[in-house]
Amino acid sequence: MVRLPVLLMIAVLCLSGCGGESRPNVVLLIVDTLRSDHLGCYGYHRNTSPGMDSLAACGVRYDNVTAGEPWTLPSMATIFTGMLPLEHNARRRGDTYFGLDPQAVTLAEYMNSSGYTTAAFFNVIFMNADFGFHQGFDHFDCFSSLGSSSDRNAEQTVDAALAWLDSEYSGEPLFLAVHFYDPHLTYTPPAPYADLWRDTSYTGEFDSAWGQRETVVNVNMGAISLEPADLYNLEALYDGEIAYTDHEIRRLLAGLRSRGVTDEALVIIVADHGEEFLDHNKMGHAHSLYQELLHVPLIISGEGFQPGTVFSGGVSQADILPTVLSWAGVQGG
């Protein structure tokens, strides 16, 4: 069941002109593994996110947003269905992963049934068609498949989205969803982002090649210890990934703007979950419910979202779906 449009009420939206004949576009950007406290607009000391900070200045920044769970599959399901994890049941049980129930109605399906062209550009195994995330999309491009992880970086993702707009999109009302995988382990930002904050004299093993699942597990079990220089290097590389992704988000938004896609559009940036850097003696994610993993950024810009507003009340990823439907004037279930 679709939840009440909490974010709309928070933003004190005036819906006149938003859901009528104009059929404004909606752009949903999801950044994998992005801690809110590593963004400038959330108070971070490094300049990792000038693009996302600028979008926050143009809209509403939500300061207390809780992810569905501390890993990708259930949190993405919450974003796209508006359901909490115990409702949608997309999760791991034992060694088996379960995706979206085919009977679950997704945000893309709601938008598509209301006349929107829907397009997705995803980059993680848990968002491919095997897990049901293709439901409702006219154009579905998930680079990752069973047995692989994403090798498509943010630049290539933006290139794919803009190329599709130029070759296939013909101007109908658009729901565009783009997922960026880059801040996820392993942390391999390209130059010059790799060297923005790290100590270039570091020669330890905790570099851009580190972070395969077995080694992370060994750290979390206490079999491997990180020295301060090791942790500093990994966190600096992670921040480089954020800065690189932010640059590509700016390029995507500029490309959408030049094509008229974002004129009067709703633009949303959210993360699926965060990341831990020994905050509670562990690395990575999916192992606890601490705020480093569940407190995610959410920024919304569009008509009725008062520029520069910060809302500190509690909201959830599940509030995104009803917010989009209400803003666009789309009938939900």
N, C-alpha and C positions, 0 to 999 in steps of 0.2 A: 504494500500500500504506500502511495506517495505521501511523504511527510509534508507538514505545513511549510510554506515558503518563508522559513525563518530569516534567511539572509536578506530577503526583500524587505521584510518588516524592519530589520535592523537598519537597512540603508535608507529607510523612509522614502521608498521609491514612489514617484508619480508615474503611473503606467500609461498616461495618455500619449499616444503616438508610438508606443513601443510594441504593442502586440496587434495592431490593426493592419491596415493595408500595406504598410511599409515593410513588414517582415524583415526585421534587422538581422544581420549575420551574428553568429555566435562562434567565438574562437576559444577553445579550451586547451591550455598548455599544461602538461603534466611533467614535472621534473622528478626523476627517480632519485631516491636516497638523499633528499635535500633537507638538512636541518634548518629550521627557521632562524636559529641564533647564529647562523653563518651568513646571513644577509645583512647588508648595510641598513636597510629600512627596519630591521629588527634589532639594531644596535650593535652589529658586529664591528670590530675595530679595523678590519681589512676591507678594502674597496673591491669586494668580490662581485657586486651586483648593481652597477649603475643603471642598467636597463630595467631590472625589476623594481629598483628603488624609484625610478622615474614613473613607472606605471602605478606604483603605490601612491605617489604624489598626485596622480591624476584620478585616483579612485579611492576605494576603501581597503585598508589593511586590517585583517582580522588577527587579533593578537593572541587568541586562545582557541586554537583549532585542534581537534583531536582526530587522529587517523583511526580508521576502522581496526587495523591491527599493525604490528611492526614489520610487516613484509608485504610484498607486492600483490600477490593474487587476491587476498581478501580485501585489501584496501582499494584496489582498482575496481573490484566488484561493487564496493560501497559507493564509490564515486559514480559509477555508470548505472547503478540501479536505484540509488537512494535508499538502499536497505542496509541495516547493520549486519555484521557477520553472522550472527545467529539466525538472521532472517534469510540471507541469500545462500549461506552454506558453501560458498566457494572457499575451499581450504585444503589442507593436507590431512589425511587420516592414515596413519602408519606410513607406508611407502607409496601411497596412492594420492594423486592430486585430483581434486574435483573443481571444475570450472562453473560457469554460470548455468543454472537450470534453463533449458530451452524455453520454459514457460515464463521465465522472468522477462519483464519488459525493460529494455534499456533506454537510456537517454537518447541514443541514436535512433531507436525505433520510434519513440515519441516524436522526435523532430522530423524523421522521414515521413511518417504517416500524416504529418501536418503540412507537407509540401516542401520541406527543406531537402536540398541536396546534402548528403552526408559523406564526409571523407575522413579517413583515419590514417595516420602515419605513426606506427608503433615500433618498438625496438626491444622487446623482451619476450621471452618464451611464454610467460604466463598471460600475455595479452593476444596470443595468436588465435586462429580459428578453432584450434583444438579445445580451447577453454571458453569458447562462446563469445569472445569480444568482437567478432565480426558482425554480430546481430544488429541490423539496422543501418549498416553502412553501405552506400552505393559503391564507394571506392574504398577498399580495405587493403592497406599495405603494411604488413607486419614483417619486419626483416628477420625475426628470429623464429626458429621452428624447433620441434622436439629434437633433443639431442644436441642443441647448439646454444650459444649465447650470442648477443648482438655484437657485430663488428661494425655497424653503421654509426658513425659519430654524429655529433650535432650538425656539423656543416653539411654532411651528406643528407641528413634528414631534412634540413631546410631546403636544400637543392631539390629533393624529391617532391616536397610539398609545392614549391613554387613552379616546378616543371609541370606538375599536374594542373595547377591553376591555369598555366599558359596553354596547355594542350587540350584539356578536357572540360574545364569548367566554363559554363556559358552564362553565368550571371544570375542564376536562381538564388533565392535565399539559401544561405550556406551555414551548415554546422561543421566546423573543422576542428578535429582533435589531433594534437601533435604531442608525442611523448619523447622525452629526451632521457637517454640512459646513462649519460657520461659520468655523473658523480658516483655511480656504483663502482665498487671494487671490480677490477683493479683500477687504481688511479693513474691514468695515462694521458694527461692533458698534452696537447701539442705545443710546440714552441709558438709564442714566447710564454705561454701560460704556465708551463711546467716549472719555470724558474722565477716566477713572480715573487715567491715568498720563501722557497726552500733554501737551505744552505747548500750551495753548489759544490762545496768541498766534502759533503757527506759521501761516504763510501760503504755504508752498511748495506745489509740485505733488505731492509724495509724501504724499498723504492717502488718505482712504477711497475715492477714485475711481481711484487709481493701481493698476496691477497687471494690466492686460490682457497677454496673452501676448507681443505684439510689443514692448511696452515693457520687459518683463522680459528678453526676449532681447537687447534693445539694451544694457541694463545689463550683462548677462553677457558680451557681446562687447566691452565697453569703450567703446561709443559714447555712453553716458550715465554720468555720475558722480554719486554721492550724497555730499552733505555730511553731517557728523555730525548736524546737526539733522534732515536728511531721514531718515536711518536711525533715529534716536531716535523720530521720529514714527511710522514704520511699525511698529517693534517695539512701541511702546506701544499702537497700535491692534490689533496681533496679540494682545497680552496681554489687551486688552479683549475680544476675541472668545473667548479661552479662559475668562475670568471669566464672560462671558455664558453660554457653553455649560455651564460648571460649575453655574451657577445653575439652568439648565434640567434638567441631570442630577439635581440634588437634587430638583427638583419632580417629575420622572418617578419617581424612587425613592420619594418620599413618596407619590405616587399609587398606585404598585404596592403599597406597604406597606399603605395604607389599604384596598386591595381584597384583601389577603391573598395577593398574588402572590409576594411575596418571603419569606414564612414558610418557613424552612428552604431557601431557594433558593440556587443558585450565581449570583453576580453577577460579571461580568468586564468590565473596561474596558481597551481596547487602542487604539492608533493604527495607521493604515496606514503612515505614514511621517512624517518630520519636515519641517523648513523651514530654509533657510539665510538668514542676515542678514549677508552679506558676510564670513562666517567664513573662507571661502576665495575671497573676491573675487567671489562670485556671490550672486544672490537667488533665492528660490523653491526648487524641487525638481526631481527627475528628471534632473539633469545630472551627478551624481557619486555616489560611494559613501562619502563622509565620514560620520562619526558623527552630525553634525547632521541627516542625512537618514535614517540607518538605525537609530539608537538610539531605540527607541520605548518609551513607558510600557506596563506591564502590571500590573494589579492584580486579584487574585482574592479574593473573600470568600465563604465558605460553610462548611458543616460540615467540619471536618478541616483547614481552612486557618488555622493558628495566628495569632490576632490580633497585629498589630504586628511580624510577621516580615518581615525583609528578606533576600532570597536574591540573592547576588552572582555566582553561577555563570552561565555562558552558556546561554541558551535562545533559542528561535525562535518566530515566529508559528505555525509548523507544529506546535508542541507543543500548541496550544489544542484542536484537534479531538480528539485521543486523550484529553486531560485531561477534556473534557466527557463523552465517551462512557464513560470509566471511572467517573467520579464519578456519573453518572446510571444506571449499570448497563446501558448500551445496547451491543449487540453491534456491533462494527466489522468492516470487511473486512480 
